Amino acid sequence: MNTWLSNEILQPIRRFWHWSKQKFVLFCILSMLLQSLCFLLFPSIWLPSKLEQAILIQPQTHLQKGKIHTLVIQSGHQKYVANCAVQMHKLADYCKQITVHKQNVAVSHLSLIYYMTTPLWHYKNSKKEVFIQDIDLRHSSKSTLNMHAVTSEQNTWLIHQQTIPKIVKWLLILNLLHLIAVLAAKIKVKPL
């Protein structure tokens, strides 16, 4: 166990530590590129985001089947995407029942929430990933199917939305701590 730990874990860490001390300028440039790339790719990490709610009456809606079943909702120029796997259980089951690759869904009323970030760039037709709180589906002219989400299902979606930004944020913090440690070792600062 001790030799495995030494060979598989500690040796690569030591090699990386010595490499980062020897190639300090290259390591600093790569770290800064990583930090800036992550800030650009994941604006929700550093820009404030808030939960928005929208109520749509008779939006154009269709279900796309694939590896991930998605419900695509369009209201005017705005597009919303609902991943069926993280929606309420009734809606996820409804998505699984559809056998056609792309099928229109008749929706009379829809209430949804989504995260709103202040983007640096504005895309005209950008899609927002949403959680559907309430949906009324029309089967025929007289029958409708009404589905309501419970709080636990909404909390599952919120956790799903916040997972990647949290992981990236912790990786960036570890990268900065490593950069500070290498800088301290380079200028030979002794710890207190």
Secondary structure, 3 states (H helix, E strand, C coil): CHHHHHHHHHHHHHHHHHHHHHCHHHHHHHHHHHHHHHHHHCHHHCCCEEEEEEEEECCEEEEECCCCCEEEEEECCEEEEEEHHHCCHHHHHHHHHCCCCEEEECEEEEEEEEEEECCCCCCCCCEEEEEEEEEEEECCCCCEEEEECCHHHHHHHHHHHHHHHHHHHHHHHHHHHHHHHHHHHHCCCCCC
